[in-house]
Amino acid sequence: MLKNSDVGTYQFLVAAGSRFPSVGGIHRFGVANGGVGYATSGGFVDDIADQLDAYAADIVAGEIAVPETP
Protein backbone atom coordinates (compact mmCIF):
# COMPACT_ATOMS: atom_id res chain seq x y z
CA MET A 1 0.00 0.00 0.00
CA LEU A 2 1.10 3.53 -0.70
CA LYS A 3 -0.09 6.52 1.25
CA ASN A 4 0.23 9.29 -1.29
CA SER A 5 0.60 12.12 1.21
CA ASP A 6 1.63 14.42 -1.62
CA VAL A 7 -1.99 14.40 -2.86
CA GLY A 8 -3.39 15.70 0.43
CA THR A 9 -0.54 18.15 0.88
CA TYR A 10 -1.07 19.56 -2.59
CA GLN A 11 -4.84 19.91 -2.07
CA PHE A 12 -4.21 21.72 1.22
CA LEU A 13 -1.74 24.13 -0.35
CA VAL A 14 -4.06 24.88 -3.26
CA ALA A 15 -6.92 25.62 -0.85
CA ALA A 16 -4.71 27.69 1.46
CA GLY A 17 -3.38 29.73 -1.44
CA SER A 18 -6.79 30.66 -2.82
CA ARG A 19 -8.54 33.92 -2.01
CA PHE A 20 -11.19 32.16 0.04
CA PRO A 21 -9.51 29.13 1.58
CA SER A 22 -11.66 26.23 2.64
CA VAL A 23 -9.04 24.15 4.38
CA GLY A 24 -11.05 23.39 7.49
CA GLY A 25 -12.97 20.23 8.17
CA ILE A 26 -12.22 16.60 7.49
CA HIS A 27 -10.77 15.62 4.15
CA ARG A 28 -10.55 11.93 3.27
CA PHE A 29 -8.16 10.64 0.66
CA GLY A 30 -8.62 7.16 -0.72
CA VAL A 31 -8.40 5.14 -3.92
CA ALA A 32 -10.89 7.31 -5.81
CA ASN A 33 -8.95 10.56 -5.39
CA GLY A 34 -5.41 9.18 -5.50
CA GLY A 35 -4.79 9.30 -1.75
CA VAL A 36 -3.78 5.63 -1.58
CA GLY A 37 -2.61 3.04 -4.06
CA TYR A 38 -0.22 0.14 -4.38
CA ALA A 39 3.50 -0.04 -5.08
CA THR A 40 4.59 -1.27 -8.48
CA SER A 41 8.34 -0.99 -7.98
CA GLY A 42 10.41 -4.12 -8.17
CA GLY A 43 7.98 -5.91 -10.45
CA PHE A 44 6.51 -7.92 -7.57
CA VAL A 45 2.90 -7.29 -8.60
CA ASP A 46 3.29 -7.20 -12.36
CA ASP A 47 1.48 -10.50 -12.81
CA ILE A 48 -1.54 -9.40 -10.76
CA ALA A 49 -1.64 -5.67 -11.61
CA ASP A 50 -4.79 -6.10 -13.72
CA GLN A 51 -6.54 -7.84 -10.85
CA LEU A 52 -5.46 -5.12 -8.39
CA ASP A 53 -6.74 -2.43 -10.76
CA ALA A 54 -10.07 -4.27 -10.98
CA TYR A 55 -10.31 -4.39 -7.18
CA ALA A 56 -9.54 -0.66 -7.03
CA ALA A 57 -12.30 0.03 -9.55
CA ASP A 58 -14.72 -2.05 -7.46
CA ILE A 59 -13.77 -0.06 -4.36
CA VAL A 60 -14.38 3.23 -6.17
CA ALA A 61 -17.72 1.93 -7.50
CA GLY A 62 -18.78 0.92 -3.99
CA GLU A 63 -18.94 -2.78 -4.82
CA ILE A 64 -16.25 -3.51 -2.21
CA ALA A 65 -16.57 -1.83 1.19
CA VAL A 66 -13.26 -1.10 2.86
CA PRO A 67 -13.46 -0.90 6.67
CA GLU A 68 -12.21 2.31 8.25
CA THR A 69 -10.95 0.56 11.38
CA PRO A 70 -8.67 -2.49 11.52
N, C-alpha and C positions, 0 to 999 in steps of 0.2 A: 504494500500500500504506500502511496505517496500522499503526503499532506502538502498541497501546493499553497503554502502560506503566501507566496508572491501574489496570488490571485486576490486574496483578502486585503493584503497590504496595498495593492494597487487600487482596489475599489475604495478603500478608506482615503487614500491620498487624493483621488479624483474628487470624492465628495467633499473633503476638507478644503480643496483648492477652489471649489466653485463659489459663486457669489452667495448662495444660500445653502450652506452645507447641511446635509441631513445624515450626519454620521452617528447619531444616537440610536439607541435601540439594539435589538438583537439581530445579527446578520448570520445566516447559516450558509455554509459553503459545502457543497456535496458533489456528487458525480455530475449532476445536470449543469452546474455552473462552473465546472472545472476546479472546484476546491479540493477534490481528492481524485486519485486515479491509481494506476498500478505501474510499477517499474518495468521497463522493457530492456534495460541495460544487461549485458552479459548473455543475451539470447536464451535465458532460462525459460521464458514463457512463449517463445516464438511458435511452438507447435500448438499452443492453446489460445493464442491471441484472439482468434476469431470467436472462440467460445466466451472469453472474458468480455469482449466487446458486446456480444449478445446479452450477457448478464447485465452489463452496464446499461444497455438500452432498456432492458426489462425493469431495472431499478428506476430509471428516469420515467418510464411509462406507468409506474406504480404497480406493475405486475409482481414485483418482488419487494416486500417490505423489509427494510433494514432497521433493526432495533437501535434505539438511541443510547441504550445502556447495555453494558456487557452482560 
